Amino acid sequence: MLAYIGRRALLALFTVWAISVLSFAIIQLPPGDYVTSYIAQMASMGSAVSDEEAQALRLQYGLGEPMYVQYLKWMNQIVRGNFGMSMEWRRPVIEVIGERLWLTVAVSVSALILTWALALPIGIYSAVRQYSAGDYIATFIGFIGLAVPNFLLALVLLYLGFVFFNANIGGLFSPELQDAPWGGAKVWDLLKHLPIPALILGLAGTAQQIRIMRANLLDELRKPYVVTARSKGLPERTVVLKYPVRVALNPFASTIGYTLPYIVSGSIIVSLVLGLPTVGPLLLKALIAQDMFLAGTIVLLLGVMTVAGTLISDILLVWIDPRIRLEDT
Amino acid sequence: MSQRRPWTRTLRSALTLILSGALLTAVVTAGALAQGGKTSLIGKLEGPEVVTDSAKWPKAFKEAPQLAELVKAGKLPPVAERIGQDPLVIKPLQAIGKYGGTWRAGFTGPADFWNGFRCCSGPDHLMFWDYTGDKVLPNLAKSLEMQDGGRAWLVHLRRGMKWSDGKPFTADDFVFWFEDIYRNKDLVPTPSAAMAINGKQGAIEKVDTYTVRFKFPESYFMFPDVLAGATDLAGQMWGYRALGGFAPAHYLKQFHPKYVSAAELDKKVKDEKFDSWVRLFLAKNDWARNPDLPVLSPWKTVTPINTPTWTLERNPYSVFVDTAGNQLPYLDRVVLTLAENLEVLNLRAIAGEYDYASRHVDLGKLPVFIENQQKGNYKVYLDPGDYCDLIIKFNLNYDADPEIGKWFNTADFRRALSLGIDRDQINETFWLGTATPGSVVPVDSNKYNPGPQYRKLWSTLDLKKANDMLDKIGLAKKDAEGYRLRADGKGRLRIEIMTLGGQFVQYTQISEMIREQWKKIGIDLKVQEVERSLALQRTANNEQQLGAWNNDGSEHLFTFPLHVFPYEVAAVATSGPHYAKWFHSAGTQGKEPEPRMKELMEKWKRAFGVPEKERIQLGKEVWKIAAEEVYIIGVVGQGPAAMGVRVVKNNLGNIPSRMYNSPDGKTPGISRPATFYWKN
C-alpha cells in the first residue's frame, strides 16, 4: 500500500514538471508576446510605440531571451514561491490570482454541492423506479440540462433578472459592498448573489451525474448479491442504500481528479457572461494579452490540481474498494 | 484565429443572439428612431468655457464641505492658499453646481486606462481645446507666449498652483522631467516627435519659478496644438511611459538613480517586487495605478486601476474653479467598476447602473437603450465624431503577391473598389442611419476640410463606372461565376481584408457586407478576422492586404495623422509599412513613395513650421490628395459608433446635448466633467 502511494506520488511529481514545461510552451505558441499585444493596444488607441521603445520593453520584461532561459528563470522564481509579476495588471501574480481564487472556490463548491445534492437522490430514484413516470421526467429534464449550454442559460437568466426583478447585473457583490472589508454584511451579500451562478454551473453537471448514478446503480441492482439480500428479507431501503449505492459511488470517487481543477476553471464562460470576479475571465484576458506569468501560473495551477485530484482519487479508490487493492498488490 | 478560440466565437454570437432578441422587441423604437428620432438624439454642440481674462476671475473661493471640515480641523490650508493666485476658471455650461455625490461607470480592466484619463484628468494638459475642439486655449498653463519666430515658446505657469500633496508646481517639474526622465535613455529610449521639429530635438529650460521655455532649432508653429492634443506632451496620462512634459520632481526623485544611492534604490526595487528601477519608476509615475503620485487633475486615483474598483476622489488642491469661485470638481468621487465583458457593461448601462457612460457603449444596442430610458432614469445622446467610422486601407507596399501589389498601386483600381461599396446599406444596417456616407475627409466644418465636393469624390455607389474602370485597367476577363481573373493567368483575383473583432465598430460583419457588394463588380473578397497581436504581426511583416479600421482623431490632421497616410510604425491596419519607415527615417530606410504620396507627406511635414493660415491651406491639400488618390477608402463617417452613444442620468447637470467626440478631445474631458453635478 505504501509503495503504491509512493510510486503514485513520484509519478505525480514528474507529471507536474511536465505540465510546467507544457504550460510554458503553450503560452509561447501564439504569435508575438506581451509587448506586441501592448503595442496593438496602444495603436488601437491612436498612439505609436517605436521599435526602440518596444525593444526596451522586451528587455525590461526579459522577453528577448531564448525560451529555455526564460523558462529556467521562471522556474527558479517559482521554487522560491515568487510567481512573477503580471505584466498587464502590474502586480505580483499571487495577489492578482489570490483575491479571485477564494471567490472562484466559493462559486464552484456551491455548484458542486448543489449538483450532488440533486443528482444522487434523483439518480437513485430513477434507477430504482426505472421506466416510471418520475424516471422519465427526471431523464427528460436531465437531457435538457445537458443539451443547453450553460452560458446561454446564464444570458437568459441575466436578461430575465433585469427585466423582471431589476436585479444587479452580473458580479458577486452589490456595488455598495464591492470594496467593503469582509464582514457579516458582505458575506450575506455574497450568499445572496451565489444561487444563480451555482444553479447555472451546477445544472449541466447535475444532468450528467444523474445519468451516471442511474446507469451504475442499474448495473448493480441486477447482480446476484442484491437478489440474495432481498431474499434474506431485508427491507428494500436497506437493500438499495447499503450495498449497490455504495458500489455505484465508485465512479464519483474516480472523478475527483477532474473535479478539483473544475472548481477553479469550470466556470470560465459562465463567469465571463455573468461578470463574476473569478479566475476564469482572468485566464482568458491573460491569454489574450499574452501576460505569460499570469497565464502560466493559472495553467500550472490547474495542472497541479488535476494531478493532485487524480492522486487523491487513486488513494480514495484503493481505500473504498478492496478489489482494486487486491489487483494491485 | 477563429479556430484557436472557437468558444469565444460561439460566446460572442450567443451574446449577439440574445441581445438581438432584445433588439427585435425594440423594433418599434427603431422605427421611431429612423423617422426623425435621429434629430432629437443629436443636439447642438455646446460646452463649458475657460475664462482666460483674469479680470473676470472670482476673487474669493469656496470649497466642498468635507474639505472645509479638514481646514477647520487644521489638517488642510485654507482654500485660497490651495488654489493659488491664478485659478483655472471654467464657466459651467448651464449652472453653478452643488457639491457632493458619486459618478458610477464601468471599466474593462487594467488596459482600459484611457477611460479614467478621459473622464477625470481635467484634462491636465498645459493647453487644451475649447469645446468645439478647434481652438487652443491655455489650460494648466496661464498663457503661452511665442518668441523668436516660433523657435521658442514661453509657458507661464499659474502662481501658487500646487500638486495634490500641497507641494508647489513650478518650472523645476519641467526641468526635472526633461533632464532626468526624458533624456534618460533607460526611461525614454526614443526621443519623442512631439519634442522635435523636422526631426531636430528641442529643449526645456527654466526662466524663473513660474516660467518655462521650450526651445527648438527651427520654427515650431504647431506647438500649441501639440500641447493640446493627445500627444507625448499631454500631461500625466503618459507618465507611465515617462512622457508628459512635466512630472512631480519632489516625489519622483526618491526613485531616480541620480538622487538616491544604488543600494537604496535596489532595496526599494526588491521590496516592491520589481525587476528593475525603470519598472519601479514608471509604476510610481502612473496616474492610474499609484495613489501616492502627486497629480494636478481634479480627481485623483485612490484605489488603483488594477483592482476590481477603480476609485478616484477629489483633489483638495485642484486649481479648477467655477465662475462663482467654487473649487471644482462638484462630484466627490468617481467609481469605475470592473466589467468582465462588454455585454455586462452594456447591460448595466441599460439597467441604469451607471450615471454617465459612453465608453464601450454599443451603437448596435441603441434601440434597447432608448426603450429603457424611463426605467433606467437616463437619457441617450449621440455624439457623432468628425471623422470616418470605417475606413479600408490598401497596403501599398504589399509584395507577397506582386500582382495584388500592382493593383493596390493602381489608382483606378482603388477608386473602382470604392465606387463598388453601397454605403447607404452599411449606414442603415450598422449605424441605424445615423452616420454620413462618404470619403475619408473630415466633417465639412473642419478647418482642414478641402470642400464639400470631396465628401462624394469616388465615394458613391456607381457599379457601371466601377466595372468600366476595372475592365479598362486590364481586369476584363471573368470566370464562370463572374469573378475577375488575374492578369498573370493564375486564376481568380482574390483579395483579403483583415479585421479585428470586439471593437467599437463591427469591422468583420461590415466587411462581410462589402464582400457581398463587391461580387457585383467581380471582386472576390475574403474576410479574415484576427486577434490583435496577430494583426500587429501581420502588418509589421507586410502581410496585410486590406485592413479595416476607423480614422478617429484624423480631424486633427497634424496631431493625429496615423490614419491619413503611412505614418504609424506599429498599426493594426497599415497602408504601407515601408513608406512609414521611409517617412520617419527621413528617407534612409524603407521605400520611397510614389510622387503623389510623397507630395502629401511633404505638405504634412511642412505645416509644422509655418503660420496657421498657411498650415490650413496645406492641410486642405493633404486631404485633397487623400480623397483623389483613395489610398484609403472612406466608407461611413461622422457617426456615433466610437464612444458616441452617451447614457446619462436625468438629474446630472451641466451635460451638453452634443459634445465634440475625439481621442484628441479626451471626450468627455472636453466637456469638463469637473463641472458635472447632481441636481437633486
Interface residues (C-beta under 8 A of the other chain):
Chain A: P30 P31 G32 T36 S37 I39 A40 Q41 M42 A43 S44 M45 G46 S47 A48 V49 S50 D51 E52 E53 A54 Q55 A56 Q60 Y61 G62 N82 M85 E88 W89 R90 R91 P92 V96 E99 P149 F151 L152 L155 V156 L158 Y159 F162 N166 N168 I169 G170 G171 P175 Q178 D179 I269 S271 L272 V273 L274 G275 L276 P277 P281 L284 K285 I288 A289 Q290
Chain B: R4 W7 T8 T10 L11 A14 L15 I18 A22 R104 G109 P110 A111 W114 D186 P189 T190 A230 R241 K273 F274 D275 S276 V278 R279 A283 D286 R289 T303 N306 P308 T309 T311 V335 T337 L338 A339 E340 N341 E343 V344 L347 R348 I350 A351 E353 L500 Q503 E531 R532 S533 L534 A535 L536 Q537 D552 G553 F560 L562 Y567 E568 V569 A570 A571 V572 P663
